[in-house]
Amino acid sequence: MKKSILAIAAVITLAFTSCTSDGGPSKPKSSFELKIDDLKGNIADGTVTLDASQTYTLSGALIVKSGATLTIPAGTTIKSSTTADATSMYIAVERGATININGEANNPVIMTSGKASPAESDWGGLIICGDAKVNTGDNGTSEVGGLAYGGNNNADSSGKINFLRIEYTGSKFSPTKEYNGVSFFGVGSGTEVSNIYAFESGDDGVEFFGGAVNASNIAIVNAYDDSLDFADGYQGTITNVYISGVSKAGIEGSNNGDNDIAEPLTNAKLINVSIVKGADAKFTASEQAINFKEGGGKHTYTNLFVSGIDTFAKLDSGTGATARIDAGDFKVNGKTFVSTSNLTTDYVAAETGAGNGATLPTWATKISKNN
């Protein structure tokens, strides 16, 4: 009997320590039931890996719960349902969960509308929540999805996003409650973010709510609120940003809507940026190239190119924002911003921006709509 028990124990041990063909430990399977034509539900455990040869239909909320992982390989396409309510369809990653979007140059992961004639706000978008610092509190609740975010681990990792094209997002519950293309809530610097192309978002294209995640190669085309937004004590560097089709602000940078001097102060560094108003009359850039809002925080722009917008910034008149400007914390292309001199020509000269001035840069074409 003892030998039999030992034999069974050996088999169980072998099963739990088995390796993949590359010599690493095997990934734990998940109890999640993956349906190609009905992608929704909670991934509560293990790892779920999508199949790049399939086109998935997102029919509701797909939520990666804490401790679980969703992996999306290069070339995978996810389309929103044509019949489900637009506000019910989104992909969210809880604090403590992981998403790995493993797109490649010229072979991105695509998240888009399933409608024959797609338009902005056809579905929600992508929401990622982390454990990094936010100046609104350590346990906030995301505007949409109702997920907890924020903490004290600025090095937290939520996984990675590489080469993602995300389209026709931004569905609305109300004028003040709506999805963005990609929303980062308290996401830490251990998360890898590069090569995102956000197209036709009904609200902001990409937004950072606090956190310390860095990002590179971000293209935002036709956003119907602000294009790029950061707030709530965001601490990070965003390199290579191309924005075209500006409805409100090209970039909106805030500190805190309830306490404009809350700490940690937003401290954003943006390098190689093009902001292009867009030729269509519907793109009015009504809040200018930069909206320095709700205390503003600290902004540093290097190699910033602006086209089609005459007035450079919209300025919060509160004492928090005024103090930051007076302290020299709003810097543009090597100059300290002065509110009495607010024309684009005062700050933008021969810069090249994201690569080609007003033209879509080469790096963005690898993930663009025309790819």
C-alpha atoms as a printed R data frame, in Angstrom:
    type eleno elety resid chain resno       x      y       z
1   ATOM     1    CA   MET     A     1   0.000  0.000   0.000
2   ATOM     2    CA   LYS     A     2   2.828  2.408   0.861
3   ATOM     3    CA   LYS     A     3   4.394  1.850  -2.597
4   ATOM     4    CA   SER     A     4   1.064  2.594  -4.282
5   ATOM     5    CA   ILE     A     5   0.647  5.843  -2.356
6   ATOM     6    CA   LEU     A     6   4.196  6.875  -3.240
7   ATOM     7    CA   ALA     A     7   3.568  6.096  -6.910
8   ATOM     8    CA   ILE     A     8   0.403  8.206  -6.952
9   ATOM     9    CA   ALA     A     9   2.237 11.049  -5.220
10  ATOM    10    CA   ALA     A    10   4.987 10.895  -7.833
11  ATOM    11    CA   VAL     A    11   2.458 11.162 -10.663
12  ATOM    12    CA   ILE     A    12   0.774 14.146  -9.016
13  ATOM    13    CA   THR     A    13   4.137 15.838  -8.456
14  ATOM    14    CA   LEU     A    14   5.102 15.248 -12.090
15  ATOM    15    CA   ALA     A    15   1.820 16.768 -13.265
16  ATOM    16    CA   PHE     A    16   2.352 19.941 -11.267
17  ATOM    17    CA   THR     A    17   5.982 20.360 -12.273
18  ATOM    18    CA   SER     A    18   5.667 19.503 -15.950
19  ATOM    19    CA   CYS     A    19   7.467 21.749 -18.411
20  ATOM    20    CA   THR     A    20   6.655 23.190 -21.768
21  ATOM    21    CA   SER     A    21   8.735 22.402 -24.829
22  ATOM    22    CA   ASP     A    22  10.917 25.456 -24.184
23  ATOM    23    CA   GLY     A    23  11.936 24.103 -20.799
24  ATOM    24    CA   GLY     A    24   9.900 26.524 -18.664
25  ATOM    25    CA   PRO     A    25   7.054 25.607 -16.314
26  ATOM    26    CA   SER     A    26   3.719 24.997 -18.014
27  ATOM    27    CA   LYS     A    27   1.114 27.724 -17.752
28  ATOM    28    CA   PRO     A    28  -1.804 26.901 -15.479
29  ATOM    29    CA   LYS     A    29  -5.034 26.223 -17.292
30  ATOM    30    CA   SER     A    30  -8.065 28.347 -16.555
31  ATOM    31    CA   SER     A    31 -11.599 27.341 -15.644
32  ATOM    32    CA   PHE     A    32 -12.841 30.073 -18.003
33  ATOM    33    CA   GLU     A    33 -14.961 28.770 -20.894
34  ATOM    34    CA   LEU     A    34 -13.665 30.473 -24.025
35  ATOM    35    CA   LYS     A    35 -16.286 30.975 -26.749
36  ATOM    36    CA   ILE     A    36 -15.183 32.464 -30.049
37  ATOM    37    CA   ASP     A    37 -18.595 33.917 -30.938
38  ATOM    38    CA   ASP     A    38 -19.561 34.926 -27.381
39  ATOM    39    CA   LEU     A    39 -16.505 36.389 -25.676
40  ATOM    40    CA   LYS     A    40 -17.463 37.678 -22.238
41  ATOM    41    CA   GLY     A    41 -17.368 36.788 -18.555
42  ATOM    42    CA   ASN     A    42 -14.822 36.650 -15.750
43  ATOM    43    CA   ILE     A    43 -11.412 35.045 -16.213
44  ATOM    44    CA   ALA     A    44 -11.051 34.120 -12.565
45  ATOM    45    CA   ASP     A    45  -7.946 31.934 -12.583
46  ATOM    46    CA   GLY     A    46  -5.063 30.606 -14.626
47  ATOM    47    CA   THR     A    47  -4.119 31.792 -18.102
48  ATOM    48    CA   VAL     A    48  -6.408 32.182 -21.106
49  ATOM    49    CA   THR     A    49  -4.657 32.457 -24.480
50  ATOM    50    CA   LEU     A    50  -6.589 33.485 -27.565
51  ATOM    51    CA   ASP     A    51  -6.047 31.941 -30.991
52  ATOM    52    CA   ALA     A    52  -4.755 34.356 -33.637
53  ATOM    53    CA   SER     A    53  -6.437 32.357 -36.405
54  ATOM    54    CA   GLN     A    54  -9.881 33.145 -34.994
55  ATOM    55    CA   THR     A    55 -11.974 36.329 -34.991
56  ATOM    56    CA   TYR     A    56 -13.642 36.724 -31.612
57  ATOM    57    CA   THR     A    57 -16.974 38.427 -30.980
58  ATOM    58    CA   LEU     A    58 -17.027 40.479 -27.783
59  ATOM    59    CA   SER     A    59 -20.613 40.228 -26.535
60  ATOM    60    CA   GLY     A    60 -20.311 41.725 -23.041
61  ATOM    61    CA   ALA     A    61 -17.772 42.561 -20.369
62  ATOM    62    CA   LEU     A    62 -14.606 40.446 -20.429
63  ATOM    63    CA   ILE     A    63 -12.890 40.910 -17.054
64  ATOM    64    CA   VAL     A    64  -9.505 39.484 -16.076
65  ATOM    65    CA   LYS     A    65  -9.719 38.966 -12.326
66  ATOM    66    CA   SER     A    66  -6.860 39.401  -9.868
67  ATOM    67    CA   GLY     A    67  -4.345 36.560 -10.205
68  ATOM    68    CA   ALA     A    68  -5.459 35.577 -13.702
69  ATOM    69    CA   THR     A    69  -3.825 36.291 -17.085
70  ATOM    70    CA   LEU     A    70  -5.166 36.996 -20.561
71  ATOM    71    CA   THR     A    71  -2.703 36.562 -23.434
72  ATOM    72    CA   ILE     A    72  -3.541 37.840 -26.912
73  ATOM    73    CA   PRO     A    73  -1.084 36.835 -29.670
74  ATOM    74    CA   ALA     A    74  -0.116 38.893 -32.703
75  ATOM    75    CA   GLY     A    75  -2.736 38.987 -35.451
76  ATOM    76    CA   THR     A    76  -5.712 38.329 -33.187
77  ATOM    77    CA   THR     A    77  -8.910 40.258 -33.989
78  ATOM    78    CA   ILE     A    78 -11.687 40.969 -31.491
79  ATOM    79    CA   LYS     A    79 -14.881 42.564 -32.821
80  ATOM    80    CA   SER     A    80 -17.786 43.929 -30.817
81  ATOM    81    CA   SER     A    81 -21.182 42.306 -31.194
82  ATOM    82    CA   THR     A    82 -23.638 43.972 -33.549
83  ATOM    83    CA   THR     A    83 -26.573 43.328 -31.196
84  ATOM    84    CA   ALA     A    84 -25.301 43.776 -27.619
85  ATOM    85    CA   ASP     A    85 -25.643 47.121 -25.863
86  ATOM    86    CA   ALA     A    86 -22.598 49.299 -26.614
87  ATOM    87    CA   THR     A    87 -21.961 50.121 -22.950
88  ATOM    88    CA   SER     A    88 -21.967 46.446 -21.949
89  ATOM    89    CA   MET     A    89 -18.979 45.539 -24.129
90  ATOM    90    CA   TYR     A    90 -15.489 46.219 -22.794
91  ATOM    91    CA   ILE     A    91 -12.303 44.446 -21.762
92  ATOM    92    CA   ALA     A    92 -11.005 45.111 -18.246
93  ATOM    93    CA   VAL     A    93  -7.995 44.008 -16.238
94  ATOM    94    CA   GLU     A    94  -8.350 44.115 -12.463
95  ATOM    95    CA   ARG     A    95  -5.650 45.268 -10.073
96  ATOM    96    CA   GLY     A    96  -3.456 42.201  -9.563
97  ATOM    97    CA   ALA     A    97  -4.363 40.677 -12.930
98  ATOM    98    CA   THR     A    98  -2.235 40.526 -16.086
99  ATOM    99    CA   ILE     A    99  -2.846 41.166 -19.773
100 ATOM   100    CA   ASN     A   100  -0.260 40.393 -22.443
101 ATOM   101    CA   ILE     A   101  -1.086 41.928 -25.821
102 ATOM   102    CA   ASN     A   102   1.692 40.525 -27.996
103 ATOM   103    CA   GLY     A   103   1.177 42.289 -31.293
104 ATOM   104    CA   GLU     A   104   4.010 42.727 -33.767
105 ATOM   105    CA   ALA     A   105   4.973 45.353 -36.320
106 ATOM   106    CA   ASN     A   106   2.654 44.964 -39.340
107 ATOM   107    CA   ASN     A   107   0.735 42.287 -37.407
108 ATOM   108    CA   PRO     A   108  -1.036 44.065 -34.560
109 ATOM   109    CA   VAL     A   109  -3.731 42.853 -32.227
110 ATOM   110    CA   ILE     A   110  -6.977 44.489 -33.392
111 ATOM   111    CA   MET     A   111  -9.936 45.427 -31.197
112 ATOM   112    CA   THR     A   112 -12.699 46.952 -33.294
113 ATOM   113    CA   SER     A   113 -16.396 47.289 -34.056
114 ATOM   114    CA   GLY     A   114 -18.258 44.408 -35.623
115 ATOM   115    CA   LYS     A   115 -20.738 46.651 -37.424
116 ATOM   116    CA   ALA     A   116 -20.809 46.886 -41.203
117 ATOM   117    CA   SER     A   117 -20.651 50.683 -40.927
118 ATOM   118    CA   PRO     A   118 -18.603 51.237 -37.774
119 ATOM   119    CA   ALA     A   119 -18.560 54.523 -35.867
120 ATOM   120    CA   GLU     A   120 -17.215 55.975 -32.648
121 ATOM   121    CA   SER     A   121 -18.882 54.661 -29.460
122 ATOM   122    CA   ASP     A   122 -19.823 51.260 -30.937
123 ATOM   123    CA   TRP     A   123 -18.351 49.598 -27.817
124 ATOM   124    CA   GLY     A   124 -16.517 50.457 -24.598
125 ATOM   125    CA   GLY     A   125 -12.764 50.009 -24.765
126 ATOM   126    CA   LEU     A   126  -9.847 48.595 -22.788
127 ATOM   127    CA   ILE     A   127  -9.482 49.311 -19.056
128 ATOM   128    CA   ILE     A   128  -6.384 48.408 -17.034
129 ATOM   129    CA   CYS     A   129  -6.174 48.858 -13.266
130 ATOM   130    CA   GLY     A   130  -2.998 48.744 -11.211
131 ATOM   131    CA   ASP     A   131  -1.532 49.209  -7.740
132 ATOM   132    CA   ALA     A   132   0.488 52.395  -8.337
133 ATOM   133    CA   LYS     A   133   0.057 55.716  -6.566
134 ATOM   134    CA   VAL     A   134  -2.875 58.002  -7.390
135 ATOM   135    CA   ASN     A   135  -3.441 61.356  -5.683
136 ATOM   136    CA   THR     A   136  -7.180 60.722  -5.357
137 ATOM   137    CA   GLY     A   137  -6.609 57.860  -2.881
138 ATOM   138    CA   ASP     A   138  -5.206 54.355  -2.710
139 ATOM   139    CA   ASN     A   139  -8.491 52.591  -3.456
140 ATOM   140    CA   GLY     A   140 -10.342 54.390  -6.189
141 ATOM   141    CA   THR     A   141 -13.111 52.998  -8.370
142 ATOM   142    CA   SER     A   142 -12.800 53.221 -12.137
143 ATOM   143    CA   GLU     A   143 -15.254 55.547 -13.863
144 ATOM   144    CA   VAL     A   144 -16.569 52.652 -15.929
145 ATOM   145    CA   GLY     A   145 -16.416 49.015 -14.932
146 ATOM   146    CA   GLY     A   146 -16.444 49.790 -11.194
147 ATOM   147    CA   LEU     A   147 -12.977 48.284 -10.635
148 ATOM   148    CA   ALA     A   148 -10.664 49.079  -7.707
149 ATOM   149    CA   TYR     A   149  -7.337 50.724  -8.513
150 ATOM   150    CA   GLY     A   150  -4.447 52.570  -6.904
151 ATOM   151    CA   GLY     A   151  -1.997 51.738  -4.126
152 ATOM   152    CA   ASN     A   152   1.622 52.368  -3.224
153 ATOM   153    CA   ASN     A   153   3.558 50.193  -5.663
154 ATOM   154    CA   ASN     A   154   4.693 52.458  -8.500
155 ATOM   155    CA   ALA     A   155   6.697 49.552  -9.954
156 ATOM   156    CA   ASP     A   156   3.582 47.362 -10.251
157 ATOM   157    CA   SER     A   157   3.130 45.392 -13.469
158 ATOM   158    CA   SER     A   158  -0.161 44.710 -15.239
159 ATOM   159    CA   GLY     A   159   1.601 42.958 -18.124
160 ATOM   160    CA   LYS     A   160   2.256 44.506 -21.516
161 ATOM   161    CA   ILE     A   161   0.626 46.086 -24.543
162 ATOM   162    CA   ASN     A   162   2.599 45.954 -27.768
163 ATOM   163    CA   PHE     A   163   1.190 46.813 -31.211
164 ATOM   164    CA   LEU     A   164  -2.504 47.266 -30.500
165 ATOM   165    CA   ARG     A   165  -4.996 48.901 -32.872
166 ATOM   166    CA   ILE     A   166  -8.169 49.806 -31.003
167 ATOM   167    CA   GLU     A   167 -11.091 51.365 -32.874
168 ATOM   168    CA   TYR     A   168 -14.628 52.791 -32.510
169 ATOM   169    CA   THR     A   169 -14.580 52.871 -28.714
170 ATOM   170    CA   GLY     A   170 -16.041 55.329 -26.211
171 ATOM   171    CA   SER     A   171 -19.643 54.256 -25.669
172 ATOM   172    CA   LYS     A   172 -21.508 56.513 -23.233
173 ATOM   173    CA   PHE     A   173 -23.694 55.947 -20.194
174 ATOM   174    CA   SER     A   174 -24.125 59.720 -19.865
175 ATOM   175    CA   PRO     A   175 -22.287 62.921 -20.887
176 ATOM   176    CA   THR     A   176 -20.054 62.523 -17.809
177 ATOM   177    CA   LYS     A   177 -19.654 58.737 -17.759
178 ATOM   178    CA   GLU     A   178 -18.103 57.210 -20.843
179 ATOM   179    CA   TYR     A   179 -15.325 54.892 -21.951
180 ATOM   180    CA   ASN     A   180 -12.032 55.928 -23.521
181 ATOM   181    CA   GLY     A   181 -10.066 53.974 -26.099
182 ATOM   182    CA   VAL     A   182  -7.537 52.743 -23.521
183 ATOM   183    CA   SER     A   183  -7.770 53.766 -19.842
184 ATOM   184    CA   PHE     A   184  -4.879 53.258 -17.415
185 ATOM   185    CA   PHE     A   185  -5.982 53.505 -13.768
186 ATOM   186    CA   GLY     A   186  -3.075 53.556 -11.305
187 ATOM   187    CA   VAL     A   187  -0.909 51.431 -13.585
188 ATOM   188    CA   GLY     A   188   2.716 50.929 -12.551
189 ATOM   189    CA   SER     A   189   6.012 51.327 -14.366
190 ATOM   190    CA   GLY     A   190   6.501 47.557 -14.542
191 ATOM   191    CA   THR     A   191   3.840 47.504 -17.258
192 ATOM   192    CA   GLU     A   192   5.176 47.678 -20.818
193 ATOM   193    CA   VAL     A   193   3.184 49.965 -23.126
194 ATOM   194    CA   SER     A   194   4.197 50.660 -26.713
195 ATOM   195    CA   ASN     A   195   2.699 51.039 -30.181
196 ATOM   196    CA   ILE     A   196  -0.981 51.805 -29.641
197 ATOM   197    CA   TYR     A   197  -3.132 53.190 -32.471
198 ATOM   198    CA   ALA     A   198  -6.450 54.522 -31.122
199 ATOM   199    CA   PHE     A   199  -8.898 55.369 -33.902
200 ATOM   200    CA   GLU     A   200 -12.353 57.008 -33.718
201 ATOM   201    CA   SER     A   201 -12.905 57.127 -29.957
202 ATOM   202    CA   GLY     A   202 -16.168 58.659 -28.760
203 ATOM   203    CA   ASP     A   203 -14.334 60.066 -25.742
204 ATOM   204    CA   ASP     A   204 -10.592 60.360 -25.041
205 ATOM   205    CA   GLY     A   205  -8.229 58.254 -27.098
206 ATOM   206    CA   VAL     A   206  -5.846 57.257 -24.282
207 ATOM   207    CA   GLU     A   207  -6.051 58.386 -20.640
208 ATOM   208    CA   PHE     A   208  -3.807 57.906 -17.597
209 ATOM   209    CA   PHE     A   209  -5.400 58.232 -14.155
210 ATOM   210    CA   GLY     A   210  -2.408 58.538 -11.834
211 ATOM   211    CA   GLY     A   211   0.126 55.736 -11.806
212 ATOM   212    CA   ALA     A   212   3.687 55.666 -13.083
213 ATOM   213    CA   VAL     A   213   3.547 53.698 -16.328
214 ATOM   214    CA   ASN     A   214   5.690 54.933 -19.207
215 ATOM   215    CA   ALA     A   215   4.548 54.634 -22.813
216 ATOM   216    CA   SER     A   216   5.980 55.011 -26.296
217 ATOM   217    CA   ASN     A   217   4.652 55.214 -29.857
218 ATOM   218    CA   ILE     A   218   1.078 56.301 -29.202
219 ATOM   219    CA   ALA     A   219  -1.038 57.399 -32.180
220 ATOM   220    CA   ILE     A   220  -4.497 58.857 -31.570
221 ATOM   221    CA   VAL     A   221  -6.589 59.675 -34.622
222 ATOM   222    CA   ASN     A   222 -10.065 61.243 -34.386
223 ATOM   223    CA   ALA     A   223 -10.995 61.397 -30.711
224 ATOM   224    CA   TYR     A   224 -14.265 63.156 -29.905
225 ATOM   225    CA   ASP     A   225 -13.231 64.555 -26.534
226 ATOM   226    CA   ASP     A   226  -9.543 65.002 -25.650
227 ATOM   227    CA   SER     A   227  -6.991 62.948 -27.540
228 ATOM   228    CA   LEU     A   228  -4.420 62.211 -24.809
229 ATOM   229    CA   ASP     A   229  -5.296 62.797 -21.156
230 ATOM   230    CA   PHE     A   230  -3.361 62.402 -17.909
231 ATOM   231    CA   ALA     A   231  -4.477 63.305 -14.394
232 ATOM   232    CA   ASP     A   232  -4.570 62.438 -10.692
233 ATOM   233    CA   GLY     A   233  -0.840 62.521  -9.975
234 ATOM   234    CA   TYR     A   234   0.363 60.711 -13.090
235 ATOM   235    CA   GLN     A   235   4.169 60.282 -12.959
236 ATOM   236    CA   GLY     A   236   5.604 59.110 -16.233
237 ATOM   237    CA   THR     A   237   7.256 59.681 -19.578
238 ATOM   238    CA   ILE     A   238   5.399 59.338 -22.872
239 ATOM   239    CA   THR     A   239   7.633 59.236 -25.935
240 ATOM   240    CA   ASN     A   240   6.532 59.556 -29.584
241 ATOM   241    CA   VAL     A   241   2.928 60.718 -29.672
242 ATOM   242    CA   TYR     A   242   1.015 61.467 -32.871
243 ATOM   243    CA   ILE     A   243  -2.387 63.136 -32.519
244 ATOM   244    CA   SER     A   244  -4.656 64.060 -35.436
245 ATOM   245    CA   GLY     A   245  -8.329 65.038 -35.459
246 ATOM   246    CA   VAL     A   246  -8.657 67.138 -32.295
247 ATOM   247    CA   SER     A   247 -12.158 67.786 -30.965
248 ATOM   248    CA   LYS     A   248 -11.358 69.437 -27.620
249 ATOM   249    CA   ALA     A   249  -7.740 69.389 -26.420
250 ATOM   250    CA   GLY     A   250  -4.895 67.635 -28.125
251 ATOM   251    CA   ILE     A   251  -3.530 66.916 -24.654
252 ATOM   252    CA   GLU     A   252  -5.362 67.512 -21.388
253 ATOM   253    CA   GLY     A   253  -3.145 67.489 -18.298
254 ATOM   254    CA   SER     A   254  -4.664 67.751 -14.826
255 ATOM   255    CA   ASN     A   255  -3.623 67.345 -11.223
256 ATOM   256    CA   ASN     A   256  -6.800 66.687  -9.237
257 ATOM   257    CA   GLY     A   257 -10.377 67.787  -9.858
258 ATOM   258    CA   ASP     A   258 -11.291 68.060  -6.167
259 ATOM   259    CA   ASN     A   259  -7.990 69.346  -4.777
260 ATOM   260    CA   ASP     A   260  -5.801 71.029  -7.351
261 ATOM   261    CA   ILE     A   261  -2.690 70.912  -5.117
262 ATOM   262    CA   ALA     A   262  -3.072 67.256  -4.113
263 ATOM   263    CA   GLU     A   263   0.160 65.269  -3.922
264 ATOM   264    CA   PRO     A   264   1.900 63.632  -5.548
265 ATOM   265    CA   LEU     A   265   1.563 66.316  -8.186
266 ATOM   266    CA   THR     A   266   1.085 65.171 -11.745
267 ATOM   267    CA   ASN     A   267   4.558 65.142 -13.294
268 ATOM   268    CA   ALA     A   268   4.373 64.253 -16.974
269 ATOM   269    CA   LYS     A   269   7.202 64.335 -19.476
270 ATOM   270    CA   LEU     A   270   6.253 64.163 -23.162
271 ATOM   271    CA   ILE     A   271   8.929 63.752 -25.818
272 ATOM   272    CA   ASN     A   272   8.462 63.941 -29.621
273 ATOM   273    CA   VAL     A   273   4.816 64.966 -29.969
274 ATOM   274    CA   SER     A   274   2.746 66.041 -32.990
275 ATOM   275    CA   ILE     A   275  -0.667 67.637 -32.476
276 ATOM   276    CA   VAL     A   276  -2.561 68.185 -35.735
277 ATOM   277    CA   LYS     A   277  -6.009 69.774 -35.623
278 ATOM   278    CA   GLY     A   278  -7.281 67.921 -38.681
279 ATOM   279    CA   ALA     A   279  -8.871 69.169 -41.899
280 ATOM   280    CA   ASP     A   280 -12.470 68.155 -41.174
281 ATOM   281    CA   ALA     A   281 -14.576 71.045 -39.842
282 ATOM   282    CA   LYS     A   282 -15.862 68.894 -36.983
283 ATOM   283    CA   PHE     A   283 -12.403 68.994 -35.396
284 ATOM   284    CA   THR     A   284 -12.389 72.403 -33.704
285 ATOM   285    CA   ALA     A   285  -9.690 71.969 -31.028
286 ATOM   286    CA   SER     A   286 -11.995 73.985 -28.776
287 ATOM   287    CA   GLU     A   287  -9.681 73.518 -25.770
288 ATOM   288    CA   GLN     A   288  -6.494 74.234 -27.704
289 ATOM   289    CA   ALA     A   289  -3.356 72.161 -28.150
290 ATOM   290    CA   ILE     A   290  -2.851 71.784 -24.384
291 ATOM   291    CA   ASN     A   291  -5.522 72.083 -21.684
292 ATOM   292    CA   PHE     A   292  -3.702 72.854 -18.423
293 ATOM   293    CA   LYS     A   293  -6.553 71.874 -16.134
294 ATOM   294    CA   GLU     A   294  -7.456 71.382 -12.448
295 ATOM   295    CA   GLY     A   295  -4.112 72.478 -11.039
296 ATOM   296    CA   GLY     A   296  -2.213 71.172 -14.039
297 ATOM   297    CA   GLY     A   297   0.744 69.782 -12.133
298 ATOM   298    CA   LYS     A   298   4.125 69.667 -13.833
299 ATOM   299    CA   HIS     A   299   4.325 69.379 -17.618
300 ATOM   300    CA   THR     A   300   7.475 69.140 -19.716
301 ATOM   301    CA   TYR     A   301   7.160 68.962 -23.512
302 ATOM   302    CA   THR     A   302  10.215 68.314 -25.681
303 ATOM   303    CA   ASN     A   303  10.118 68.450 -29.501
304 ATOM   304    CA   LEU     A   304   6.437 69.387 -29.612
305 ATOM   305    CA   PHE     A   305   4.984 70.183 -33.055
306 ATOM   306    CA   VAL     A   306   1.530 71.783 -33.426
307 ATOM   307    CA   SER     A   307  -0.406 72.338 -36.653
308 ATOM   308    CA   GLY     A   308  -3.676 74.211 -37.226
309 ATOM   309    CA   ILE     A   309  -4.156 75.511 -33.661
310 ATOM   310    CA   ASP     A   310  -3.342 79.190 -33.146
311 ATOM   311    CA   THR     A   311  -3.799 79.505 -29.381
312 ATOM   312    CA   PHE     A   312  -1.435 77.194 -27.580
313 ATOM   313    CA   ALA     A   313  -3.110 76.479 -24.245
314 ATOM   314    CA   LYS     A   314  -6.348 76.668 -22.326
315 ATOM   315    CA   LEU     A   315  -5.481 77.594 -18.749
316 ATOM   316    CA   ASP     A   316  -7.161 76.770 -15.473
317 ATOM   317    CA   SER     A   317  -7.463 80.071 -13.592
318 ATOM   318    CA   GLY     A   318  -7.351 78.459 -10.137
319 ATOM   319    CA   THR     A   319  -4.558 79.200  -7.687
320 ATOM   320    CA   GLY     A   320  -3.080 75.702  -8.017
321 ATOM   321    CA   ALA     A   321  -2.503 76.029 -11.745
322 ATOM   322    CA   THR     A   322  -1.335 79.636 -11.409
323 ATOM   323    CA   ALA     A   323   1.225 78.581  -8.800
324 ATOM   324    CA   ARG     A   324   2.594 75.867 -11.081
325 ATOM   325    CA   ILE     A   325   2.943 78.264 -14.011
326 ATOM   326    CA   ASP     A   326   4.595 80.891 -11.783
327 ATOM   327    CA   ALA     A   327   6.997 78.231 -10.499
328 ATOM   328    CA   GLY     A   328   8.077 77.413 -14.058
329 ATOM   329    CA   ASP     A   329   6.558 73.922 -13.977
330 ATOM   330    CA   PHE     A   330   5.010 74.205 -17.454
331 ATOM   331    CA   LYS     A   331   7.871 73.879 -19.949
332 ATOM   332    CA   VAL     A   332   7.582 73.701 -23.739
333 ATOM   333    CA   ASN     A   333  10.452 73.067 -26.145
334 ATOM   334    CA   GLY     A   334  13.001 74.465 -23.712
335 ATOM   335    CA   LYS     A   335  10.917 77.523 -22.795
336 ATOM   336    CA   THR     A   336   9.026 78.217 -19.591
337 ATOM   337    CA   PHE     A   337   5.367 78.862 -20.402
338 ATOM   338    CA   VAL     A   338   4.160 82.398 -19.712
339 ATOM   339    CA   SER     A   339   0.396 82.895 -19.641
340 ATOM   340    CA   THR     A   340   0.624 86.379 -21.166
341 ATOM   341    CA   SER     A   341   2.282 84.892 -24.243
342 ATOM   342    CA   ASN     A   342   0.000 82.102 -25.393
343 ATOM   343    CA   LEU     A   343   0.268 81.819 -29.171
344 ATOM   344    CA   THR     A   344   1.423 78.566 -30.705
345 ATOM   345    CA   THR     A   345   4.122 80.450 -32.590
346 ATOM   346    CA   ASP     A   346   5.642 81.499 -29.262
347 ATOM   347    CA   TYR     A   347   6.515 77.903 -28.430
348 ATOM   348    CA   VAL     A   348   6.642 75.849 -31.622
349 ATOM   349    CA   ALA     A   349   9.257 76.597 -34.277
350 ATOM   350    CA   ALA     A   350  11.150 73.992 -36.330
351 ATOM   351    CA   GLU     A   351  10.273 70.901 -34.310
352 ATOM   352    CA   THR     A   352   9.668 67.567 -36.027
353 ATOM   353    CA   GLY     A   353   7.314 66.160 -33.397
354 ATOM   354    CA   ALA     A   354   6.540 62.464 -33.559
355 ATOM   355    CA   GLY     A   355   8.716 62.024 -36.614
356 ATOM   356    CA   ASN     A   356   7.239 63.704 -39.667
357 ATOM   357    CA   GLY     A   357   5.591 66.841 -38.309
358 ATOM   358    CA   ALA     A   358   1.934 66.772 -39.400
359 ATOM   359    CA   THR     A   359   2.309 63.502 -41.318
360 ATOM   360    CA   LEU     A   360   1.707 60.103 -39.773
361 ATOM   361    CA   PRO     A   361   5.133 58.853 -38.652
362 ATOM   362    CA   THR     A   362   6.632 55.658 -39.995
363 ATOM   363    CA   TRP     A   363   6.313 53.809 -36.694
364 ATOM   364    CA   ALA     A   364   2.537 54.470 -36.639
365 ATOM   365    CA   THR     A   365   1.962 53.050 -40.109
366 ATOM   366    CA   LYS     A   366   2.890 49.615 -38.779
367 ATOM   367    CA   ILE     A   367  -0.307 49.546 -36.718
368 ATOM   368    CA   SER     A   368  -2.528 52.045 -38.553
369 ATOM   369    CA   LYS     A   369  -5.915 51.537 -40.163
370 ATOM   370    CA   ASN     A   370  -4.244 51.347 -43.560
371 ATOM   371    CA   ASN     A   371  -1.763 48.677 -42.481
